Amino acid sequence: MTTTTTLERRPAVVSLGAASRRSGRSQRARRKATPYLLLLPAFALYAIFTAYPVFRQFEISFFNWHIFPGASNPFVGWSNYTKIFDDPIVRTAVWNSFLWIVVTVPLQIAIGLFAAGTLADRLPASALWRAAIYIPVVTSPVVVAWVFSYLFASQGGIANSVLAVFTGHREAIDWTAQTWTGNMVMWLLTTWKGVGWSFIIFVAALDGVPRELLEAARIDGASEPRVWRSVVIPSLRAAITFVTVLLVIGAAQTFSQVYLVTSGGPYNSTQTLMSYMRQLAFINFSFGYAAALASLVALVLFGFSWAEIYVLRQQEL
Amino acid sequence: MAKPALSSTGLFGTRPKTRLRLAIALVLALLSVGPLIYMVILSFQSNNDIQGDTVLLPTHPTTSNYVVAWTENSFGHYFANSFLVAVATVVITVSLSSLAAFAFARYKFPGRELIFYSFLASLAIPPVLLIIPQFLLMDRLHLVDSLVGLVFLYVSANLPFMIFFLRGFFAAIPREYEEAFRLDGASTLRVIVRLIAPLSLPALALVSMFTFSMAWDEFPLALTMLNTPSHFTLPIGLSDFIGAHTTFWGPFFAGSVIATVPVVIVFVVTQRWSRRGISLGGLR
């Protein structure tokens, strides 16, 4: 449909070209300025509130920064950075953030892909299933954190009741007060809240799998698992890359769950990089040290995102 | 029963397996919505029921939790704050990202790549990461503890992805429509408002939904910037409430329902658009 309209409109384009050639220099200058004017408001906000803080944070990381008015902020060179490598809590936080990525990212991709594959073809009430699976994504992290805290509460929590019914284990477990069970509750809620996002992107990506390839493979007698392995998954590569990168970045910024569910405890054993960074800054008031930690994480994520842009660009060709 | 298509992309291929797939869909849907349904049930329970042993259905259903949350705990006020912040964020983000996306989709100009990739690179910066310099910046601009300041931060956090997303969508609109429009002497702004925007409604609806839910739910920035209770948004009000009296789960769950219903409504309203929006956008 669109193509025919395009062809019919051709003459109009030619006459427009002639018209613009006749126009004066001031109009050409205005045309040149147009894209910059269009970009200006967005770029200004972005530059002030996102780009500038990146550099500002790097600057602060070289000072022993105090936020109190009138306080002096001595320059301390790289010492905030060297401190990072001697800090045992940073080591715990790196480990926890790493686990967070390794556990929640593959789970979200696998379940999202499975759900998208199940719902891809015609199914009664598919809009309803889609909506239900996506709804956790739009809920507030505060609501979710406390609902899960309640589900796993030591008193009256549904998790302990279920456990008692199935295993006869009557002793109440205080899930969120221990390192491993606390981590598990937070991984579970992160996966629960995140699956819908990868699901919706895979649903859209499945729409874009070339029909001819699927038909050709099936006519050639390829088995269904084979069709998925050799046709569907390779066509989803761009989507899978995109989802992986954004989920990893998301997992690296984990803050709200930790702040709300375990507060990083017991004894900082469930801290992640961002929850520890914020605690350093706004509870311990070590702004310079926290800024150094944040800058280092930013650097790693930048490298990661550069790789993402590189990969996506290769695939666009 | 419809004949299975050879071009099926489903996990179960050319065999429809409708009943099995329906069962899986039902389980996934229940797991997704289950905790939220439980939250709704809890919001109608008395505090005694919530405190005691696990109960699935309230023995004495009550709406008093809602009354307590809305009046005594100023959830009405937080609701208004959240609503103002979210609507302002949506309006500004949608307008500014449309203008910028149009520039990237339609013009070749020096610095285009550089500006585009600098936007794109910021997708790697999670909002929490910049909390320290943003706090200091807000302090200098006298925007700490201000909802206006929060809107600025939310808009700038949302812009890059929305520009990236809309650019793909705008680029897919045939140029010829626009040129016919311009022959009548329409300005660029008019072209965007009168032609591009109406043609992109599904994408704009999606952008609005994403932005609204981000601004409505955002926690770490609001937690750091706001300190006067009368300026709290819903997430901060909720977390502050549970911190202050952990034993009042009833009103807390009522507040949670109040905080969840608007995003769900916004999502359901935009859902009918969302599939087309995503598949035509930059994500493919």
HADDOCK unambig.tbl for C-alpha pairs under 7 A between the chains (distance, minus, plus):
assign (segid A and resid 6 and name CA) (segid B and resid 176 and name CA) 6.47 0.50 0.50
assign (segid A and resid 9 and name CA) (segid B and resid 176 and name CA) 6.52 0.50 0.50
assign (segid A and resid 12 and name CA) (segid B and resid 180 and name CA) 6.61 0.50 0.50
assign (segid A and resid 13 and name CA) (segid B and resid 176 and name CA) 6.89 0.50 0.50
assign (segid A and resid 13 and name CA) (segid B and resid 179 and name CA) 6.68 0.50 0.50
assign (segid A and resid 16 and name CA) (segid B and resid 183 and name CA) 6.77 0.50 0.50
assign (segid A and resid 35 and name CA) (segid B and resid 103 and name CA) 4.82 0.50 0.50
assign (segid A and resid 35 and name CA) (segid B and resid 107 and name CA) 6.42 0.50 0.50
assign (segid A and resid 38 and name CA) (segid B and resid 99 and name CA) 5.16 0.50 0.50
assign (segid A and resid 38 and name CA) (segid B and resid 100 and name CA) 5.47 0.50 0.50
assign (segid A and resid 38 and name CA) (segid B and resid 103 and name CA) 6.12 0.50 0.50
assign (segid A and resid 39 and name CA) (segid B and resid 99 and name CA) 6.59 0.50 0.50
assign (segid A and resid 39 and name CA) (segid B and resid 100 and name CA) 4.58 0.50 0.50
assign (segid A and resid 39 and name CA) (segid B and resid 103 and name CA) 6.69 0.50 0.50
assign (segid A and resid 41 and name CA) (segid B and resid 96 and name CA) 6.53 0.50 0.50
assign (segid A and resid 42 and name CA) (segid B and resid 96 and name CA) 5.43 0.50 0.50
assign (segid A and resid 42 and name CA) (segid B and resid 97 and name CA) 6.59 0.50 0.50
assign (segid A and resid 42 and name CA) (segid B and resid 100 and name CA) 6.61 0.50 0.50
assign (segid A and resid 45 and name CA) (segid B and resid 156 and name CA) 5.83 0.50 0.50
assign (segid A and resid 46 and name CA) (segid B and resid 156 and name CA) 5.07 0.50 0.50
assign (segid A and resid 49 and name CA) (segid B and resid 134 and name CA) 6.90 0.50 0.50
assign (segid A and resid 49 and name CA) (segid B and resid 153 and name CA) 6.26 0.50 0.50
assign (segid A and resid 49 and name CA) (segid B and resid 156 and name CA) 6.24 0.50 0.50
assign (segid A and resid 50 and name CA) (segid B and resid 156 and name CA) 6.54 0.50 0.50
assign (segid A and resid 53 and name CA) (segid B and resid 130 and name CA) 6.43 0.50 0.50
assign (segid A and resid 53 and name CA) (segid B and resid 133 and name CA) 5.04 0.50 0.50
assign (segid A and resid 53 and name CA) (segid B and resid 134 and name CA) 5.99 0.50 0.50
assign (segid A and resid 54 and name CA) (segid B and resid 130 and name CA) 6.71 0.50 0.50
assign (segid A and resid 56 and name CA) (segid B and resid 133 and name CA) 6.07 0.50 0.50
assign (segid A and resid 57 and name CA) (segid B and resid 133 and name CA) 5.33 0.50 0.50
assign (segid A and resid 117 and name CA) (segid B and resid 10 and name CA) 4.69 0.50 0.50
assign (segid A and resid 117 and name CA) (segid B and resid 11 and name CA) 4.43 0.50 0.50
assign (segid A and resid 118 and name CA) (segid B and resid 10 and name CA) 5.93 0.50 0.50
assign (segid A and resid 118 and name CA) (segid B and resid 11 and name CA) 5.59 0.50 0.50
assign (segid A and resid 118 and name CA) (segid B and resid 21 and name CA) 5.94 0.50 0.50
assign (segid A and resid 120 and name CA) (segid B and resid 9 and name CA) 6.25 0.50 0.50
assign (segid A and resid 120 and name CA) (segid B and resid 10 and name CA) 4.91 0.50 0.50
assign (segid A and resid 121 and name CA) (segid B and resid 8 and name CA) 6.49 0.50 0.50
assign (segid A and resid 121 and name CA) (segid B and resid 9 and name CA) 6.83 0.50 0.50
assign (segid A and resid 121 and name CA) (segid B and resid 10 and name CA) 5.49 0.50 0.50
assign (segid A and resid 123 and name CA) (segid B and resid 18 and name CA) 6.72 0.50 0.50
assign (segid A and resid 129 and name CA) (segid B and resid 25 and name CA) 6.20 0.50 0.50
assign (segid A and resid 129 and name CA) (segid B and resid 29 and name CA) 5.87 0.50 0.50
assign (segid A and resid 132 and name CA) (segid B and resid 29 and name CA) 5.15 0.50 0.50
assign (segid A and resid 132 and name CA) (segid B and resid 32 and name CA) 6.35 0.50 0.50
assign (segid A and resid 132 and name CA) (segid B and resid 33 and name CA) 6.12 0.50 0.50
assign (segid A and resid 133 and name CA) (segid B and resid 28 and name CA) 6.74 0.50 0.50
assign (segid A and resid 133 and name CA) (segid B and resid 29 and name CA) 5.37 0.50 0.50
assign (segid A and resid 133 and name CA) (segid B and resid 32 and name CA) 5.48 0.50 0.50
assign (segid A and resid 135 and name CA) (segid B and resid 264 and name CA) 6.73 0.50 0.50
assign (segid A and resid 136 and name CA) (segid B and resid 32 and name CA) 6.44 0.50 0.50
assign (segid A and resid 138 and name CA) (segid B and resid 213 and name CA) 5.74 0.50 0.50
assign (segid A and resid 138 and name CA) (segid B and resid 263 and name CA) 6.30 0.50 0.50
assign (segid A and resid 138 and name CA) (segid B and resid 264 and name CA) 6.96 0.50 0.50
assign (segid A and resid 139 and name CA) (segid B and resid 217 and name CA) 6.91 0.50 0.50
assign (segid A and resid 139 and name CA) (segid B and resid 260 and name CA) 5.93 0.50 0.50
assign (segid A and resid 140 and name CA) (segid B and resid 217 and name CA) 4.52 0.50 0.50
assign (segid A and resid 140 and name CA) (segid B and resid 260 and name CA) 6.99 0.50 0.50
assign (segid A and resid 141 and name CA) (segid B and resid 217 and name CA) 6.76 0.50 0.50
assign (segid A and resid 142 and name CA) (segid B and resid 235 and name CA) 5.92 0.50 0.50
assign (segid A and resid 142 and name CA) (segid B and resid 239 and name CA) 6.50 0.50 0.50
assign (segid A and resid 143 and name CA) (segid B and resid 256 and name CA) 5.60 0.50 0.50
assign (segid A and resid 147 and name CA) (segid B and resid 39 and name CA) 6.77 0.50 0.50
assign (segid A and resid 156 and name CA) (segid B and resid 51 and name CA) 6.49 0.50 0.50
assign (segid A and resid 156 and name CA) (segid B and resid 52 and name CA) 5.72 0.50 0.50
assign (segid A and resid 156 and name CA) (segid B and resid 53 and name CA) 4.52 0.50 0.50
assign (segid A and resid 156 and name CA) (segid B and resid 54 and name CA) 4.65 0.50 0.50
assign (segid A and resid 157 and name CA) (segid B and resid 54 and name CA) 6.24 0.50 0.50
assign (segid A and resid 158 and name CA) (segid B and resid 54 and name CA) 6.01 0.50 0.50
assign (segid A and resid 161 and name CA) (segid B and resid 54 and name CA) 6.89 0.50 0.50
assign (segid A and resid 192 and name CA) (segid B and resid 32 and name CA) 6.83 0.50 0.50
assign (segid A and resid 204 and name CA) (segid B and resid 275 and name CA) 6.44 0.50 0.50
assign (segid A and resid 204 and name CA) (segid B and resid 278 and name CA) 6.23 0.50 0.50
assign (segid A and resid 204 and name CA) (segid B and resid 279 and name CA) 5.18 0.50 0.50
assign (segid A and resid 204 and name CA) (segid B and resid 284 and name CA) 6.59 0.50 0.50
assign (segid A and resid 205 and name CA) (segid B and resid 284 and name CA) 5.64 0.50 0.50
assign (segid A and resid 206 and name CA) (segid B and resid 9 and name CA) 6.38 0.50 0.50
assign (segid A and resid 208 and name CA) (segid B and resid 284 and name CA) 6.45 0.50 0.50
assign (segid A and resid 211 and name CA) (segid B and resid 7 and name CA) 5.18 0.50 0.50
assign (segid A and resid 214 and name CA) (segid B and resid 6 and name CA) 6.91 0.50 0.50
assign (segid A and resid 214 and name CA) (segid B and resid 7 and name CA) 5.24 0.50 0.50
assign (segid A and resid 215 and name CA) (segid B and resid 6 and name CA) 5.14 0.50 0.50
assign (segid A and resid 215 and name CA) (segid B and resid 7 and name CA) 5.15 0.50 0.50
assign (segid A and resid 218 and name CA) (segid B and resid 6 and name CA) 6.63 0.50 0.50
assign (segid A and resid 224 and name CA) (segid B and resid 13 and name CA) 5.71 0.50 0.50
assign (segid A and resid 249 and name CA) (segid B and resid 124 and name CA) 6.40 0.50 0.50
assign (segid A and resid 249 and name CA) (segid B and resid 126 and name CA) 6.98 0.50 0.50
assign (segid A and resid 253 and name CA) (segid B and resid 126 and name CA) 5.95 0.50 0.50
assign (segid A and resid 253 and name CA) (segid B and resid 128 and name CA) 6.48 0.50 0.50
assign (segid A and resid 256 and name CA) (segid B and resid 219 and name CA) 6.92 0.50 0.50
assign (segid A and resid 256 and name CA) (segid B and resid 220 and name CA) 6.59 0.50 0.50
assign (segid A and resid 274 and name CA) (segid B and resid 129 and name CA) 6.96 0.50 0.50
assign (segid A and resid 291 and name CA) (segid B and resid 132 and name CA) 6.83 0.50 0.50
assign (segid A and resid 294 and name CA) (segid B and resid 129 and name CA) 5.90 0.50 0.50
assign (segid A and resid 298 and name CA) (segid B and resid 125 and name CA) 6.56 0.50 0.50
assign (segid A and resid 301 and name CA) (segid B and resid 124 and name CA) 5.76 0.50 0.50
assign (segid A and resid 302 and name CA) (segid B and resid 124 and name CA) 5.90 0.50 0.50
assign (segid A and resid 305 and name CA) (segid B and resid 121 and name CA) 6.51 0.50 0.50
assign (segid A and resid 305 and name CA) (segid B and resid 124 and name CA) 5.61 0.50 0.50
